[in-house]
Amino acid sequence: MAVKIPANAFAVNANYDSGWRCQRGYRAVDDACEKIAVPEHAYLLDSTYGDRWQCERGFRESQGACVALRVPEHGYLDRAGDDWKCERGYERIADRCSAIAVPANAYLDDVGRDWRCERGFRKQDAACVALSIPANGFIGYAGDDWSCEAGFRKEEGACRAMVER
């Protein structure tokens, strides 16, 4: 049986379909190959059929078009290039990057998206409050609480001697 190959298509040796495929940049619609409309600031993907497109870096798809991203001051394009993130020390609030308020006796965490209190201080609301360490007490491992020395137990904000019976 003769296969009718439409314009912008090529023959394929397959028993399970029409016997033809559209060239890259075209899409099969009924018995024809229709050119894919690639919007400005977009490109065809390197897919098997070349029938999909993607926006260039710095642009985002919106209703079939590629619109430019507005990257605010202290912002940068993410790895994919279709969104943005804030630099270390800034947080994303709506469409801008706002400086993270780091209180006294605090520092930015490793990621730079939040803050932590220095050793010997505890986070309380938006501040770092100094620990009140009683006699026979010491700053705990995490640095934001205290524990009692051996032979003492924590009781009502103090280190009380354990009584042997």
SEVO-418305 format. One line per field, with one value per residue (C-alpha): residue in one letter; x, y, z. Coordinates in steps of 0.1 Angstrom, whole numbers, padded with zeros to 4 digits. Layout:
residuo A,...
px X,...
py Y,...
pz Z,...
REM end
This chain:
residuo M,A,V,K,I,P,A,N,A,F,A,V,N,A,N,Y,D,S,G,W,R,C,Q,R,G,Y,R,A,V,D,D,A,C,E,K,I,A,V,P,E,H,A,Y,L,L,D,S,T,Y,G,D,R,W,Q,C,E,R,G,F,R,E,S,Q,G,A,C,V,A,L,R,V,P,E,H,G,Y,L,D,R,A,G,D,D,W,K,C,E,R,G,Y,E,R,I,A,D,R,C,S,A,I,A,V,P,A,N,A,Y,L,D,D,V,G,R,D,W,R,C,E,R,G,F,R,K,Q,D,A,A,C,V,A,L,S,I,P,A,N,G,F,I,G,Y,A,G,D,D,W,S,C,E,A,G,F,R,K,E,E,G,A,C,R,A,M,V,E,R
px 0000,0014,0020,0012,0039,0028,0050,0076,0076,0098,0091,0097,0098,0071,0041,0023,0017,0012,0045,0058,0069,0071,0105,0119,0100,0067,0039,0015,-0020,-0044,-0027,-0003,0027,0020,0049,0053,0050,0081,0076,0102,0129,0123,0139,0130,0140,0163,0136,0132,0106,0116,0080,0083,0099,0113,0119,0155,0172,0158,0123,0093,0064,0031,0001,0022,0047,0081,0081,0112,0118,0124,0152,0153,0183,0202,0186,0199,0186,0182,0199,0172,0170,0132,0129,0151,0164,0178,0215,0227,0214,0182,0148,0122,0092,0067,0088,0118,0148,0147,0176,0172,0173,0200,0197,0226,0245,0233,0247,0234,0230,0251,0225,0221,0183,0178,0198,0209,0220,0256,0267,0254,0222,0187,0163,0133,0110,0132,0161,0189,0186,0217,0214,0214,0237,0234,0262,0274,0259,0274,0264,0251,0263,0240,0249,0213,0206,0224,0230,0242,0275,0278,0262,0237,0202,0183,0155,0136,0163,0191,0215,0206,0229,0216,0211,0222,0199
py 0000,0034,0059,0095,0116,0152,0182,0187,0150,0119,0082,0058,0020,0012,-0010,0006,0042,0063,0054,0090,0116,0153,0170,0189,0221,0206,0187,0161,0175,0150,0141,0171,0186,0220,0244,0249,0285,0293,0326,0353,0344,0307,0277,0242,0216,0188,0161,0131,0149,0185,0194,0213,0247,0263,0299,0312,0318,0349,0344,0325,0309,0327,0320,0307,0336,0341,0371,0386,0380,0411,0402,0427,0443,0417,0389,0365,0340,0304,0275,0268,0305,0307,0321,0341,0339,0364,0367,0355,0377,0386,0370,0370,0391,0395,0408,0421,0410,0424,0423,0398,0417,0400,0410,0417,0385,0366,0356,0344,0306,0286,0291,0328,0326,0329,0338,0319,0332,0330,0305,0315,0332,0318,0329,0347,0363,0385,0388,0368,0368,0359,0327,0331,0302,0294,0282,0247,0251,0253,0261,0229,0214,0233,0266,0278,0262,0251,0219,0211,0197,0161,0157,0184,0185,0212,0225,0258,0276,0265,0235,0217,0192,0156,0142,0106,0084
pz 0000,-0010,0018,0011,0028,0035,0030,0057,0066,0059,0055,0084,0083,0109,0108,0138,0126,0094,0079,0082,0107,0106,0103,0133,0139,0127,0144,0130,0127,0110,0078,0076,0092,0108,0116,0153,0163,0184,0202,0204,0230,0228,0210,0199,0224,0213,0217,0195,0174,0179,0185,0218,0227,0258,0268,0268,0301,0318,0303,0316,0296,0300,0278,0249,0250,0267,0290,0305,0342,0363,0387,0416,0432,0453,0432,0406,0381,0395,0379,0354,0345,0346,0381,0406,0441,0466,0475,0508,0536,0517,0516,0488,0498,0469,0439,0458,0480,0515,0538,0567,0600,0620,0657,0681,0691,0661,0627,0593,0591,0565,0538,0545,0546,0584,0615,0646,0680,0691,0717,0751,0737,0730,0702,0716,0691,0669,0694,0711,0748,0770,0790,0827,0839,0875,0898,0890,0855,0820,0784,0767,0735,0712,0729,0734,0768,0799,0819,0854,0863,0875,0910,0903,0886,0869,0891,0890,0871,0893,0897,0930,0946,0943,0977,0983,1005
REM end
